[in-house]
Amino acid sequence: MMEDDSPLLELRNIAVAYNDHTVLDDLNLSVQRGEFVVLHGRTGCGKSTIFQLIAGLKQPTRGEIIIAGDRIDQYDDEQRRWLRRSMGIMLQNDSLLTDRTVLENIMLPALASDVAIKEARHRAQLALNKCGIAELADARPSSLSAGQKQLACLARAVINHPVLILADEPVTHLDVKNAQSLIDLLGTFAKAGVTVLIASHQHLTSPKCPMREITLRTIED
């Protein structure tokens, strides 16, 4: 049995290379349960690749990826799909389906996890409330501002009560006020015990929860 103080997430000696181009080399990263971690670094340092590795969307060339004590780099495709359903994932350029309402968009991860429609709707409404956009349930994504879309994406990410939220550049297209609101909300989730991992070009702070910042270097640095 794992100790309570063991990390939720560990990347050990990770290397990733594509067509002789090395993106990550001997990367080690450890994130505790309930920790709020921000990855900084310029384009090309591998932030998005790290998120794809953790979500099981890419495999490392070398190294180990451990989540809650399990070697997920050894998972098969089906196990990786179920892994993603246990996470709250906001990838770059994440979008909402334009032919559905905000509520229907948020329900999708619950439905994909075989949750009954009635329960998925209930969870989606709770997620909207937590993210402060309950009034947008029946709106179409095309009518939302950039900030509202990101809050809707966050609501969708947390509907399955994840223990880990991955947010890749969540504030890139937001103004200062909306960016701070989103970071504060993520801090609230972290304070409630959810592990939050963000990638950002910007230096972020929040009074809601302490953050640990990690700066990544490109291979050439």
C-alpha positions as CSV (number, residue, x, y, z in Angstrom):
1,M,0.0,0.0,0.0
2,M,1.3,3.5,-0.9
3,E,2.1,6.0,1.8
4,D,-0.1,9.0,2.1
5,D,2.8,11.3,1.5
6,S,3.9,9.6,-1.7
7,P,3.8,11.7,-4.9
8,L,0.7,11.5,-7.0
9,L,2.7,11.9,-10.2
10,E,6.3,11.1,-11.0
11,L,8.3,11.3,-14.3
12,R,11.6,9.5,-14.0
13,N,14.5,10.0,-16.5
14,I,12.1,10.8,-19.3
15,A,13.4,11.2,-22.8
16,V,11.3,12.0,-25.9
17,A,12.7,12.1,-29.4
18,Y,11.0,12.5,-32.8
19,N,12.9,11.9,-36.0
20,D,16.2,12.4,-34.4
21,H,15.0,15.6,-32.7
22,T,15.1,15.4,-28.9
23,V,12.3,17.2,-27.1
24,L,13.0,16.0,-23.5
25,D,16.1,14.4,-22.2
26,D,16.5,12.9,-18.7
27,L,13.5,14.8,-17.2
28,N,12.6,14.2,-13.6
29,L,9.4,15.6,-12.1
30,S,7.5,14.9,-8.9
31,V,4.1,16.3,-7.9
32,Q,2.5,15.8,-4.6
33,R,-1.2,15.2,-4.0
34,G,-3.1,18.4,-3.8
35,E,-0.2,20.5,-5.1
36,F,-0.5,23.4,-7.5
37,V,2.4,23.3,-9.9
38,V,3.1,25.7,-12.8
39,L,5.5,24.7,-15.6
40,H,7.2,27.7,-17.3
41,G,9.4,27.7,-20.3
42,R,9.6,29.1,-23.8
43,T,8.3,27.4,-26.9
44,G,10.1,24.2,-27.6
45,C,10.9,23.3,-24.0
46,G,8.5,20.4,-24.0
47,K,5.6,21.6,-21.8
48,S,2.9,20.3,-24.1
49,T,4.8,17.1,-24.5
50,I,4.9,16.5,-20.8
51,F,1.1,17.0,-20.6
52,Q,0.6,14.5,-23.5
53,L,2.8,12.0,-21.7
54,I,0.9,12.3,-18.4
55,A,-2.5,12.0,-20.2
56,G,-1.3,8.9,-22.1
57,L,-1.5,10.5,-25.5
58,K,2.2,10.0,-26.2
59,Q,4.8,7.4,-25.1
60,P,8.3,8.3,-23.9
61,T,11.3,7.2,-25.8
62,R,12.8,6.3,-22.4
63,G,11.8,6.6,-18.8
64,E,8.9,5.9,-16.4
65,I,5.6,7.7,-15.8
66,I,4.0,6.9,-12.5
67,I,0.6,8.0,-11.4
68,A,-0.8,6.9,-8.0
69,G,1.8,4.2,-8.0
70,D,1.1,2.8,-11.4
71,R,3.5,2.7,-14.4
72,I,1.1,4.3,-16.9
73,D,3.8,4.1,-19.6
74,Q,3.1,0.3,-19.5
75,Y,-0.6,0.7,-20.0
76,D,-2.3,-0.5,-23.1
77,D,-4.6,1.8,-25.2
78,E,-7.8,0.9,-23.3
79,Q,-6.1,1.5,-20.0
80,R,-4.9,4.9,-21.2
81,R,-8.4,5.9,-22.3
82,W,-9.8,5.1,-18.8
83,L,-6.9,7.0,-17.3
84,R,-7.8,10.1,-19.2
85,R,-11.4,9.8,-18.0
86,S,-10.1,10.0,-14.4
87,M,-8.3,13.3,-15.2
88,G,-9.5,16.8,-15.9
89,I,-7.7,17.8,-19.1
90,M,-7.6,21.3,-20.7
91,L,-5.2,21.0,-23.7
92,Q,-4.2,23.9,-25.9
93,N,-6.8,25.0,-28.4
94,D,-9.4,23.0,-26.5
95,S,-12.8,23.7,-28.0
96,L,-16.5,23.1,-27.3
97,L,-18.8,21.5,-29.8
98,T,-20.8,24.2,-31.5
99,D,-23.9,22.1,-32.2
100,R,-24.5,21.6,-28.4
101,T,-25.3,23.8,-25.5
102,V,-22.7,24.5,-22.8
103,L,-24.4,22.0,-20.5
104,E,-24.4,19.3,-23.1
105,N,-20.7,19.9,-23.8
106,I,-19.9,19.6,-20.1
107,M,-21.9,16.4,-19.8
108,L,-19.7,14.6,-22.4
109,P,-16.9,13.3,-20.2
110,A,-19.4,11.8,-17.7
111,L,-21.4,10.1,-20.5
112,A,-18.1,8.7,-21.9
113,S,-17.5,7.2,-18.5
114,D,-20.9,5.4,-18.7
115,V,-22.6,7.7,-16.3
116,A,-26.4,7.7,-16.7
117,I,-27.8,10.8,-18.6
118,K,-29.7,12.1,-15.5
119,E,-26.6,11.9,-13.3
120,A,-24.4,13.4,-16.0
121,R,-26.8,16.4,-16.3
122,H,-26.7,16.8,-12.5
123,R,-22.9,16.7,-12.4
124,A,-22.7,19.2,-15.2
125,Q,-25.0,21.6,-13.4
126,L,-22.8,21.3,-10.3
127,A,-19.7,21.9,-12.3
128,L,-21.2,25.0,-13.9
129,N,-22.1,26.2,-10.4
130,K,-18.5,25.6,-9.1
131,C,-17.1,27.5,-12.1
132,G,-19.5,30.4,-11.6
133,I,-21.3,30.1,-15.0
134,A,-24.6,28.4,-14.1
135,E,-26.4,31.0,-16.2
136,L,-24.7,29.8,-19.3
137,A,-26.1,26.2,-19.3
138,D,-28.4,26.7,-22.3
139,A,-26.1,29.0,-24.2
140,R,-24.3,28.0,-27.4
141,P,-20.4,28.2,-27.4
142,S,-20.5,30.7,-30.2
143,S,-22.1,33.2,-27.9
144,L,-19.5,33.0,-25.2
145,S,-16.5,35.3,-24.5
146,A,-13.0,33.8,-24.4
147,G,-13.1,33.8,-20.6
148,Q,-16.5,32.1,-20.5
149,K,-15.3,29.4,-22.9
150,Q,-12.3,28.6,-20.7
151,L,-14.5,28.4,-17.6
152,A,-16.8,26.1,-19.6
153,C,-13.8,23.9,-20.5
154,L,-12.8,23.8,-16.9
155,A,-16.3,22.8,-15.9
156,R,-16.1,20.0,-18.4
157,A,-12.7,19.0,-17.0
158,V,-13.9,18.7,-13.4
159,I,-17.2,16.9,-14.0
160,N,-15.8,13.5,-13.2
161,H,-14.3,14.7,-9.9
162,P,-10.7,14.2,-11.0
163,V,-7.7,13.9,-8.6
164,L,-5.5,15.6,-11.3
165,I,-6.2,18.6,-13.5
166,L,-3.9,19.3,-16.5
167,A,-4.3,22.8,-18.0
168,D,-2.0,23.6,-20.9
169,E,-1.7,27.3,-21.4
170,P,-5.2,28.0,-20.0
171,V,-4.9,31.8,-19.9
172,T,-3.1,32.5,-23.2
173,H,-6.1,34.2,-24.9
174,L,-7.6,35.9,-21.8
175,D,-7.3,39.4,-20.5
176,V,-5.7,40.0,-17.1
177,K,-8.9,40.0,-15.2
178,N,-10.3,36.8,-16.7
179,A,-6.9,35.1,-16.5
180,Q,-6.7,35.8,-12.8
181,S,-10.2,34.6,-12.2
182,L,-9.4,31.3,-13.9
183,I,-6.2,30.8,-11.9
184,D,-7.9,31.7,-8.7
185,L,-10.6,29.1,-9.5
186,L,-8.0,26.4,-10.2
187,G,-6.4,27.4,-6.8
188,T,-9.7,26.8,-5.1
189,F,-9.7,23.2,-6.6
190,A,-6.1,22.7,-5.4
191,K,-7.0,23.9,-1.9
192,A,-9.8,21.3,-1.9
193,G,-7.3,18.6,-2.5
194,V,-7.2,18.3,-6.3
195,T,-3.7,18.2,-7.8
196,V,-3.3,21.0,-10.5
197,L,-0.6,21.1,-13.1
198,I,-0.5,24.1,-15.4
199,A,1.8,25.0,-18.3
200,S,2.1,28.7,-19.0
201,H,4.4,31.3,-20.6
202,Q,3.1,33.7,-17.9
203,H,4.1,34.0,-14.3
204,L,1.0,33.3,-12.3
205,T,0.0,33.8,-8.7
206,S,-3.1,33.2,-6.7
207,P,-4.2,34.0,-3.1
208,K,-6.4,30.9,-3.2
209,C,-3.5,28.4,-3.0
210,P,0.3,28.4,-2.9
211,M,2.0,27.5,-6.2
212,R,5.3,25.8,-7.0
213,E,6.9,27.1,-10.2
214,I,9.2,24.9,-12.3
215,T,11.2,26.4,-15.2
216,L,12.0,24.1,-18.1
217,R,14.9,24.7,-20.5
218,T,15.1,23.8,-24.1
219,I,17.6,21.1,-25.0
220,E,19.8,23.8,-26.6
221,D,20.0,25.9,-23.5
